[in-house]
């Protein structure tokens, strides 16, 4: 159940919450923030382990109203998963919210029609002394079995993030 607010789409946390994934990393918060907002960094890690972003598909304009997009090549299913949306909340090094649209059509991805059904993603960040924490939550309408699969997929994205951020073999807790 999406409702409008002055600066962002909001969701009823009880009825529309699908899942969350969180992790702590042994690195400064600014590095973790950049990994989530820099298109160059996202190109390197924003995909499940064993997959890859389509070269040149990543867009990240991390300001309220800015666009984001990524296409992930999924050869086992002979498809490319295209994700796109608009940043609705940006609180530097604290919170990102954005819409999440999905298509398997390259043509629809190129059009980036923001009137299609979508979800809300909230990414929260926190400095915890020498550690940095991030939590990814998705809100929207999805069958429970698909939400479980989406959560498992995001766990793999976090594994990819950990691989990207790991220096000397021991970065994430």
C-alpha positions in Angstrom: 0.0 0.0 0.0 1.9 3.0 -1.3 1.0 6.5 0.0 2.3 9.8 -1.0 4.3 12.1 1.3 6.0 15.4 0.7 9.3 14.0 -0.4 8.9 10.2 -0.9 6.7 7.2 -1.3 6.1 5.6 2.0 4.8 2.1 2.7 2.8 0.7 5.6 5.6 -1.1 7.4 3.3 -3.8 8.8 1.5 -4.8 5.6 4.1 -4.1 2.9 7.4 -5.2 4.5 8.9 -8.0 2.4 12.3 -8.7 3.9 15.6 -7.2 5.1 19.2 -8.1 5.0 21.9 -6.4 7.1 25.6 -6.7 7.7 28.5 -5.0 9.5 31.8 -4.3 7.7 35.1 -3.4 9.2 35.7 -0.2 7.3 34.8 3.5 7.5 31.2 4.5 6.7 32.2 6.7 3.8 33.7 3.8 2.0 30.5 1.7 2.5 28.3 4.7 1.4 30.4 5.2 -1.7 29.9 1.5 -2.6 26.2 2.0 -2.6 26.1 5.4 -4.5 29.1 5.4 -6.9 28.1 4.0 -10.3 31.6 2.7 -10.8 31.5 0.8 -7.5 28.0 -0.5 -8.1 29.1 -1.8 -11.6 31.7 -3.9 -9.8 29.5 -5.5 -7.1 25.7 -4.9 -7.4 24.8 -8.4 -8.5 24.6 -11.8 -6.9 27.9 -13.8 -6.5 28.7 -15.5 -9.8 26.8 -13.0 -12.0 27.8 -9.6 -13.4 26.3 -6.3 -14.2 25.9 -5.6 -17.9 28.7 -3.2 -18.8 27.5 0.4 -19.1 24.1 -0.4 -17.5 24.7 1.2 -14.1 23.4 4.7 -13.4 23.4 6.3 -10.0 22.5 10.0 -9.4 22.2 9.9 -5.6 20.1 13.0 -5.0 16.4 13.1 -4.3 14.7 12.8 -7.7 17.9 11.3 -9.2 17.8 8.1 -11.3 19.4 4.8 -10.7 19.5 1.7 -12.9 21.4 -1.6 -13.3 21.1 -4.6 -15.5 22.3 -8.0 -14.3 23.1 -10.8 -16.8 21.6 -14.1 -15.6 22.9 -16.6 -18.2 21.4 -19.7 -16.5 17.9 -18.4 -17.2 18.9 -16.8 -20.5 17.8 -13.3 -19.4 18.9 -10.0 -18.3 17.3 -8.6 -15.1 16.8 -4.9 -15.4 16.2 -2.8 -12.3 15.6 1.0 -12.2 14.0 3.7 -10.2 14.2 7.1 -8.6 15.9 8.1 -5.4 13.2 9.5 -3.1 15.3 10.0 0.1 19.0 10.7 0.4 20.5 11.4 3.8 24.2 11.2 3.3 25.8 8.3 5.1 22.5 7.5 6.9 19.7 6.5 4.5 18.7 5.9 0.9 15.2 5.2 -0.3 14.4 4.6 -3.9 11.7 3.1 -6.0 12.4 -0.3 -7.6 11.0 -1.2 -11.0 11.8 -4.5 -12.7 11.7 -5.7 -16.3 13.4 -8.4 -18.5 12.8 -6.2 -21.6 15.8 -4.2 -22.8 13.3 -1.9 -24.6 11.3 -1.2 -21.4 14.6 -0.7 -19.5 15.7 1.9 -22.0 12.3 3.7 -21.6 12.4 3.5 -17.8 8.7 4.1 -17.4 8.2 5.2 -13.8 4.5 4.6 -13.9 4.8 0.8 -13.8 4.2 -1.1 -10.5 7.1 -0.8 -8.2 8.5 -1.5 -4.7 10.3 0.7 -2.2 13.8 0.0 -1.1 15.2 1.5 2.1 18.9 1.3 2.8 20.1 2.4 6.2 23.7 3.1 7.3 25.3 3.5 10.7 28.8 3.9 12.0 29.4 1.5 14.9 32.7 2.6 16.3 35.3 0.9 14.0 32.5 -0.9 12.1 30.0 0.2 9.6 26.5 -1.3 9.3 24.1 -1.4 6.4 20.5 -2.7 6.2 18.6 -3.3 3.0 14.8 -3.5 3.3 12.2 -4.0 0.5 8.6 -3.0 0.7 5.8 -3.8 -1.7 3.4 -6.5 -2.9 5.0 -10.0 -3.7 4.0 -13.6 -3.0 5.8 -14.9 0.1 7.7 -17.5 -1.9 9.1 -14.8 -4.2 9.9 -12.6 -1.2 12.0 -15.5 0.3 13.8 -15.9 -3.0 14.4 -12.1 -3.2 15.9 -12.1 0.3 18.2 -15.0 -0.6 19.2 -13.1 -3.7 19.9 -10.0 -1.7 22.0 -12.1 0.7 24.1 -13.0 -2.4 24.3 -9.3 -3.4 25.7 -8.6 0.1 28.2 -11.4 -0.3 29.3 -9.7 -3.6 29.6 -6.4 -1.7 31.7 -8.1 0.9 34.0 -9.5 -1.8 34.3 -6.0 -3.4 35.1 -4.3 -0.1 37.4 -7.0 1.3 41.0 -6.0 1.7 43.6 -8.5 3.0 40.9 -11.1 3.4 39.1 -9.9 6.5 36.7 -6.9 6.1 33.2 -8.0 7.0 31.9 -9.5 10.3 
